[in-house]
Amino acid sequence: MTTLQSAIPVFLGIDLTIAFTTLTVIAGLAFVVVMLSFAFGEHLPNSWPLSFDDDYLEREAALEPSDDD
């Protein structure tokens, strides 16, 4: 066993298998949350850029001064 492998459980006070399992579960849940936000982002308020506002570019263009003046 290397120094790092023996130091992690001693430092954290937990078994290395439990630590990696916990991290894997947390990463999996975060992945599910991100995928659900992409799937249902258009139904959530204030979820830009996941639900892109189609009128955004038109409003930005209207705010810019035109060269015709």
NORRANOR-V68963 format. One record per backbone hydrogen bond with DSSP energy under -0.5 kcal/mol. CO is the residue of the C=O (numbers start at 1). NH is the residue of the N-H. Records with the same first field share a line. If there is no record, write none. Layout:
BEGIN
CO->NH  NH
END
This chain:
BEGIN
2->6
3->7
4->8
5->9
6->10
7->11
8->12
9->13  14
15->19
16->20
17->21
18->22
19->23
20->24
21->25
22->26
23->27
24->28
25->29
26->30
27->31
28->32
29->33
30->34
31->35
32->36
33->37
34->38
35->39
36->40
37->41
40->43
41->44
44->47
47->50  51
50->52
52->54
53->56
55->59
56->60
57->61
58->62
59->63
60->64
66->69
END
